[in-house]
Amino acid sequence: MTYRELVNNASERLEKNGNNPQDAIFLLLELSNKESYDLYLNYDEEVNEDIRNLFEELLNRLLLHEPLQYILGYENFYGYRFIVNENVLIPRDETQELVSNVLADIDSYFSSPTVIDVGCGSGIIGLTLKKEEPSINVILSDISSDAINVAKQNAENLNVEADFLIGDMLEPFIEKNIKADIIVSNPPYIKQSEVLEKSVVNYEPNIALFGGEDGLMFYRQIFDKAHLILNEKFMMAFEIGYDQKTALMNLSKQYFPNCEIEVLKDINNKDRMLFIYKLN
Ligand SMILES: C[S@@+](CC[C@H](N)C(=O)[O-])C[C@H]1O[C@@H](n2cnc3c(N)ncnc32)[C@H](O)[C@@H]1O
C-alpha cells in the first residue's frame, strides 16, 4: 500500500466516524518521521509494514475519539513543544492570547515580578512566561501531583527554572507565606451541567474542566484569598468562559472595588480574558 492509499483510506474512515480527516496526515508524518514536503514527494512509494501496523493501531485510537495530542504525546504552544498526557488538559489556542497579554503587561508595569500560575496542568502558561521573560520568578501549582510531574518534565525539556507546589488553589502559597506580584490562572470553568464533546469528556481530566454549578467556583476561591498573597501593587489574569464576562465583572467589582478591571476578547471576538490591576 502506498502513502497516498493509506492516507486516503484513513481520511475516509475518520470522516465517516465524525473525526477530523486531516489527523491521518498528522499521524503519518509523525510515524514516518517525514516533513510534509517529503511525504508528498514520496506519496506513491510503498509504506513499510512496521509503519503500516503502527499507523493502524493509532488510527483505531483516533476512531475511539482519543485526542490526537494524547496519541502523539505532545502539543505545540507558543512555539514550544509541551508533553501532554491523560493527566493534563490539552493546551488551547486561546490560552496563547492570555500569555501574550500578560507578557505585554509585565513589560509595561513590572520588573522581575514573582508570578504564580495556579492550576498549571502541563505548565504551558507559567513555563512559557518564564521562557519569554527570563527575569520573572515563576511558581506553578496544581492540585494534581500527576499534572505537576508533567509540568516538571516540560520545565526540564525546555530548560526553564521554576518552582512547583501541589495543593488546592492558593492554599500552598498561603501555607508557605509566598508573596506574588502576578496571579495568572486558567482554572476549570465549565458549568457542571454542560454537555461536552466525547473526545473532551472521555479523555481529558474532569478535574481540569468543571468549575462547579455556575462554572465560577475557582474564581471565587482565588478572589477570596488573593489578598493573603498579593503584594501592594499587583495584577491578576484569568482565562474565562465566553459567556462569563458579566458574572465575572460583577464578582471582581465586589471583591476588588478599588482595582481596574478589564475583559478582553480573543481572536474569535469572544470574551475570554479577565484582568484585574492594582498598579499604585
Ligand atoms: C483548565 S485546566 C488548565 C491547565 C493549564 N493551565 C492550561 O492552561 O492548559 C485547570 C487545571 O486546574 C487544576 N485544578 C483543578 N482543581 C484545582 C484545585 N482545587 N487547586 C489547584 N488546581 C486545580 C487541574 O488539575 C488542571 O490542571
The ligand as a Gaussian input file, in Angstrom:
#p B3LYP/6-31G(d) Opt

LIG

0 1
 C       -8.368000      24.285000      32.707000
 S       -7.005000      23.352000      33.344000
 C       -5.684000      24.449000      32.876000
 C       -4.361000      23.789000      32.737000
 C       -3.272000      24.683000      32.139000
 N       -3.050000      25.841000      32.969000
 C       -3.678000      25.119000      30.757000
 O       -3.998000      26.310000      30.572000
 O       -3.685000      24.283000      29.840000
 C       -7.194000      23.593000      35.074000
 C       -6.134000      22.965000      35.958000
 O       -6.504000      23.241000      37.314000
 C       -6.197000      22.113000      38.102000
 N       -7.070000      22.138000      39.300000
 C       -8.339000      21.686000      39.442000
 N       -8.794000      21.907000      40.688000
 C       -7.768000      22.516000      41.356000
 C       -7.627000      22.995000      42.681000
 N       -8.624000      22.902000      43.565000
 N       -6.446000      23.552000      43.026000
 C       -5.420000      23.657000      42.121000
 N       -5.511000      23.227000      40.856000
 C       -6.670000      22.665000      40.471000
 C       -6.442000      20.919000      37.202000
 O       -5.733000      19.784000      37.659000
 C       -5.952000      21.475000      35.862000
 O       -4.608000      21.159000      35.649000

